[in-house]
Amino acid sequence: MAEVKQVRVAILDMYDGVANQGMRCIREILNSFADINVLDLSWDEFDVRGKCEVPDLSYDLFISSGGPGSPLESEGTEWENVFFSWIDSVKHWNDNPLNNQKKPVFFICHSFQLACRYFKIGNVCARKSTAFGVFPVHIIEGIEGEAVFSGLKDPFYAVDSRDYQVIQPDHKYLKQIGASLLCIEKERPHIPLERAIMGVRFNRYMIGTQFHPEADAIGMSMYLQKEDKKKTVIDNHGFEKWKSMIEHLEDPDKILFTYSHILPNFLHSAVFSQYAVEA
């Protein structure tokens, strides 16, 4: 029998001890991907904000989670300095031509906002109001070769939950560092506000999204229908917003489609292409 491929994943937990659905969803995607592809896949979790933990470079790939709070107020804190130093170390590893086995990274929501600050991708700032719900996301023209977005429709739908955004990208600088915009938020012609950046490939080995690609439709729907969670959403966003989210979560062409494509595509590229240096 063929030897089962071993894969080691590090999950950087940015939730700072706050109860969440994100970590569960990431674990379930990893379990499903391992089962489908018959992999010996294991992972370790690192409490970045609570314990200043970051993984070493022995792992094959990294997923850095979403999390609560401001991506601006952490500037200068010990944990953020540790996190940025870790990004430095992964980037230096991947930039070294002697390292044939590269280390891919996926940044989600809060991690994405921090990565945008690290790479100086536009202006990270507070939104005028909270973005909460299921929204269409529009793919940037010309990124057809992006493997992580393979199979997605334009627009596709994503779970969005944030008080911050990334806007005003410097396109000349992006080109200079080898970064590219992947998608932007829904167009709202009646609102005179710039559309936020929703996805960036920072370099060949690092990518991230402002939204939550790990959000699973069934789990999220059950979560939002719990009486306490339902009440919280209705109190903060209104009954129509709650009802709209449930309807979108139950539509197989929306969140289920995104869930089954983006992170699985990332994992497939990371595990099977191995991001090997081209001869």
Secondary structure in CASP SS format (residue, H / E / C, confidence):
PFRMAT SS
TARGET T0000
AUTHOR 0000-0000-0000
METHOD secondary structure of the structure
MODEL  1
M C 1.00
A C 1.00
E C 1.00
V C 1.00
K E 1.00
Q E 1.00
V E 1.00
R E 1.00
V E 1.00
A E 1.00
I E 1.00
L E 1.00
D E 1.00
M C 1.00
Y C 1.00
D C 1.00
G C 1.00
V C 1.00
A C 1.00
N C 1.00
Q C 1.00
G H 1.00
M H 1.00
R H 1.00
C H 1.00
I H 1.00
R H 1.00
E H 1.00
I H 1.00
L H 1.00
N H 1.00
S H 1.00
F H 1.00
A H 1.00
D H 1.00
I H 1.00
N H 1.00
V C 1.00
L E 1.00
D E 1.00
L E 1.00
S E 1.00
W E 1.00
D E 1.00
E E 1.00
F E 1.00
D E 1.00
V H 1.00
R H 1.00
G H 1.00
K H 1.00
C C 1.00
E C 1.00
V C 1.00
P C 1.00
D C 1.00
L C 1.00
S C 1.00
Y C 1.00
D C 1.00
L E 1.00
F E 1.00
I E 1.00
S E 1.00
S C 1.00
G C 1.00
G C 1.00
P C 1.00
G C 1.00
S C 1.00
P C 1.00
L C 1.00
E C 1.00
S C 1.00
E C 1.00
G C 1.00
T C 1.00
E H 1.00
W H 1.00
E H 1.00
N H 1.00
V H 1.00
F H 1.00
F H 1.00
S H 1.00
W H 1.00
I H 1.00
D H 1.00
S H 1.00
V H 1.00
K H 1.00
H H 1.00
W H 1.00
N H 1.00
D H 1.00
N C 1.00
P C 1.00
L C 1.00
N C 1.00
N C 1.00
Q C 1.00
K C 1.00
K C 1.00
P C 1.00
V E 1.00
F E 1.00
F E 1.00
I E 1.00
C C 1.00
H H 1.00
S H 1.00
F H 1.00
Q H 1.00
L H 1.00
A H 1.00
C H 1.00
R H 1.00
Y H 1.00
F H 1.00
K C 1.00
I C 1.00
G C 1.00
N E 1.00
V E 1.00
C E 1.00
A E 1.00
R E 1.00
K E 1.00
S E 1.00
T E 1.00
A E 1.00
F E 1.00
G E 1.00
V E 1.00
F E 1.00
P E 1.00
V E 1.00
H E 1.00
I E 1.00
I C 1.00
E C 1.00
G C 1.00
I C 1.00
E C 1.00
G C 1.00
E C 1.00
A H 1.00
V H 1.00
F H 1.00
S C 1.00
G C 1.00
L C 1.00
K C 1.00
D C 1.00
P C 1.00
F E 1.00
Y E 1.00
A E 1.00
V E 1.00
D E 1.00
S E 1.00
R E 1.00
D E 1.00
Y E 1.00
Q E 1.00
V E 1.00
I E 1.00
Q C 1.00
P C 1.00
D C 1.00
H H 1.00
K H 1.00
Y H 1.00
L H 1.00
K H 1.00
Q H 1.00
I H 1.00
G C 1.00
A C 1.00
S E 1.00
L E 1.00
L E 1.00
C E 1.00
I E 1.00
E E 1.00
K C 1.00
E C 1.00
R C 1.00
P C 1.00
H C 1.00
I C 1.00
P C 1.00
L C 1.00
E C 1.00
R C 1.00
A C 1.00
I E 1.00
M E 1.00
G E 1.00
V E 1.00
R E 1.00
F E 1.00
N E 1.00
R C 1.00
Y C 1.00
M E 1.00
I E 1.00
G E 1.00
T E 1.00
Q C 1.00
F C 1.00
H E 1.00
P C 1.00
E C 1.00
A C 1.00
D C 1.00
A H 1.00
I H 1.00
G H 1.00
M H 1.00
S H 1.00
M H 1.00
Y H 1.00
L H 1.00
Q C 1.00
K C 1.00
E H 1.00
D H 1.00
K H 1.00
K H 1.00
K H 1.00
T H 1.00
V H 1.00
I H 1.00
D H 1.00
N H 1.00
H H 1.00
G C 1.00
F H 1.00
E H 1.00
K H 1.00
W H 1.00
K H 1.00
S H 1.00
M H 1.00
I H 1.00
E H 1.00
H H 1.00
L H 1.00
E C 1.00
D C 1.00
P C 1.00
D C 1.00
K C 1.00
I H 1.00
L H 1.00
F H 1.00
T H 1.00
Y H 1.00
S C 1.00
H C 1.00
I H 1.00
L H 1.00
P H 1.00
N H 1.00
F H 1.00
L H 1.00
H H 1.00
S H 1.00
A H 1.00
V H 1.00
F H 1.00
S H 1.00
Q C 1.00
Y C 1.00
A C 1.00
V C 1.00
E C 1.00
A C 1.00
END
